[in-house]
Amino acid sequence: MENVRIGIIGGSGLYDMAEVADRSEVTLTTPFGDPSGPYLLGTLRGKRVAFLARHGAGHRLLPSELNFRANIFGMKQLGVEFILSASAVGSLKEELRPLDIVIPDQFIDRTRGRISTFFGKGLAAHVGFAHPFCARLSALAHASGHAAGATVHKGGTYVCMEGPQFSTLAESRLYRSWAPTSSA
């Protein structure tokens, strides 16, 4: 199987990246079940990439139905070392405007129904998670966004919640109260 170092997981806005050449699809099965759909392999600006539509083709999977472990394991089967994941989300900070890009450095997981580990069933492991994002990849994404003329903010906290519903107003106020006032 082809070895691809860069993986991209995205939503409906990335389904058809016009610059991707030499396209082919690969369907994988993993020890964790099936990923969201086939992986699109191709060449993007001289680099081989693997793209996975997070919610499947046609945006058919709810957030609570995504098989995150299979999606990531499938990337690993393809040889992926770096994963960029793009999401269109809202902001709890007025200074972050629509179309701004935030490169988060932390997250808060408010999901309840997801399996959150690759371990178990006889394999116990503890993983340090104080710094959950790759500093090297984050710096590259930040610099690339600026070079492309985007408004990019380095650092921020991504609050992940169980979908498909959005937060209640009370939940949004709570999340806003958790955010430090000095960072994005």
C-alpha positions in Angstrom: 0.0 0.0 0.0 1.2 3.5 -0.7 2.9 5.4 2.1 1.3 8.9 2.5 2.8 11.1 5.3 0.1 13.9 5.4 -3.5 13.3 6.3 -6.4 15.8 6.1 -9.7 15.3 7.8 -12.3 17.8 6.9 -15.9 18.6 6.5 -18.1 19.5 3.5 -16.0 22.6 2.6 -13.1 20.3 1.7 -14.8 17.5 -0.1 -13.6 18.6 -3.5 -10.1 20.3 -3.2 -9.6 21.5 -6.8 -5.8 21.4 -6.6 -5.6 17.7 -5.8 -4.2 15.7 -8.8 -3.6 12.0 -9.3 -6.7 11.1 -7.4 -7.6 7.6 -6.2 -9.8 6.1 -3.5 -8.8 3.5 -0.9 -11.4 1.8 1.2 -10.0 0.4 4.5 -11.2 -1.8 7.3 -9.5 -1.4 10.7 -9.5 -3.4 14.0 -11.9 -0.6 15.2 -14.3 -1.0 12.3 -14.9 1.0 9.2 -13.8 4.7 8.8 -16.2 7.4 7.8 -15.7 6.5 4.1 -13.0 5.9 1.6 -9.7 7.9 1.8 -9.0 10.1 -1.2 -5.3 9.9 -2.1 -3.7 12.5 -4.3 -1.0 15.0 -4.8 -1.5 18.5 -3.4 1.2 21.0 -4.3 3.8 18.3 -4.8 3.0 16.3 -1.6 1.1 13.1 -1.4 -1.9 13.5 0.9 -4.8 11.3 2.2 -8.1 13.1 2.7 -11.0 11.7 4.7 -14.5 13.3 4.8 -15.2 13.4 8.5 -19.0 12.9 8.1 -18.7 10.7 5.1 -19.7 11.4 1.5 -22.8 13.5 1.4 -22.4 14.5 5.1 -24.4 11.5 6.3 -22.9 10.7 9.7 -23.8 12.6 12.8 -20.9 13.7 15.1 -22.0 11.0 17.6 -21.8 8.3 14.9 -18.2 9.0 13.8 -15.8 6.2 14.3 -12.8 8.3 15.4 -10.6 5.4 16.2 -11.2 3.8 12.8 -10.6 7.2 11.0 -7.2 7.7 12.8 -6.2 4.0 12.5 -6.9 4.1 8.8 -4.6 7.1 8.4 -1.9 5.2 10.3 -2.4 2.2 7.9 -1.7 4.6 5.0 1.6 5.7 6.7 0.3 9.1 7.8 2.5 10.9 10.3 0.9 14.4 10.3 -2.9 15.0 10.4 -4.5 18.4 9.7 -8.1 18.6 10.7 -10.2 21.5 9.7 -13.6 22.3 11.2 -16.1 25.1 10.6 -17.1 26.1 14.2 -18.4 29.1 16.1 -16.5 31.3 18.5 -17.2 32.4 22.0 -15.0 35.4 21.6 -16.2 38.5 19.8 -12.7 39.4 18.5 -12.7 36.1 16.5 -14.7 36.9 13.3 -16.3 34.7 10.7 -13.6 33.3 8.3 -10.8 33.8 10.9 -8.7 30.7 11.5 -7.7 29.6 14.9 -4.9 27.1 15.5 -5.8 25.7 18.9 -3.3 24.6 21.4 -5.8 23.1 23.9 -9.2 21.5 23.9 -11.9 20.5 26.3 -13.8 17.3 25.6 -17.4 17.6 26.6 -18.5 14.5 24.7 -20.2 11.7 26.6 -21.0 8.9 24.2 -17.6 8.3 22.5 -15.0 5.8 23.1 -12.0 7.9 23.9 -9.0 5.5 23.8 -7.3 3.0 21.6 -6.5 1.0 24.7 -8.4 -1.5 26.7 -9.3 -5.2 26.3 -6.2 -6.3 28.1 -3.9 -3.3 27.1 -3.7 -0.7 29.8 -1.8 2.5 29.0 -1.7 6.1 30.2 -1.0 8.8 27.7 0.3 12.3 28.6 -2.0 14.9 27.1 -1.0 18.2 28.6 0.0 19.4 25.1 -2.4 17.7 22.7 -1.4 19.5 19.5 1.8 19.1 17.6 3.8 22.4 18.1 5.7 21.9 14.8 2.6 21.3 12.7 0.7 24.1 14.5 3.5 26.6 13.7 3.6 25.5 10.1 -0.2 25.8 9.8 -0.1 29.3 11.4 2.7 30.5 9.0 1.0 29.0 6.0 -2.3 30.7 6.8 -0.6 34.1 7.1 1.3 33.5 3.9 -2.1 32.8 2.2 -3.4 36.1 3.5 -5.8 34.7 6.1 -6.4 36.1 9.5 -4.9 33.5 11.7 -4.8 33.3 15.5 -2.2 31.1 17.2 -3.4 29.4 20.4 -6.9 28.9 21.7 -9.1 26.3 23.3 -11.4 24.1 21.2 -14.5 23.0 23.1 -15.8 19.7 21.6 -19.4 18.8 22.5 -21.7 16.0 21.7 -23.5 16.8 18.5 -25.5 17.3 16.5 -27.2 19.9 18.7 -25.4 23.2 19.5 -24.9 24.5 23.0 -27.6 26.0 25.0 -27.2 29.6 25.9 -26.3 28.6 29.5 -23.6 26.2 28.2 -22.2 28.8 25.9 -22.0 31.3 28.8 -20.3 28.7 31.0 -17.7 27.9 28.3 -17.0 31.6 27.7 -16.4 32.0 31.5 -13.7 29.3 31.3 -11.7 31.1 28.6 -8.7 33.2 29.7 -9.0 36.8 28.5 -5.5 37.0 27.2 -5.5 34.4 24.4 -7.5 33.6 21.3 
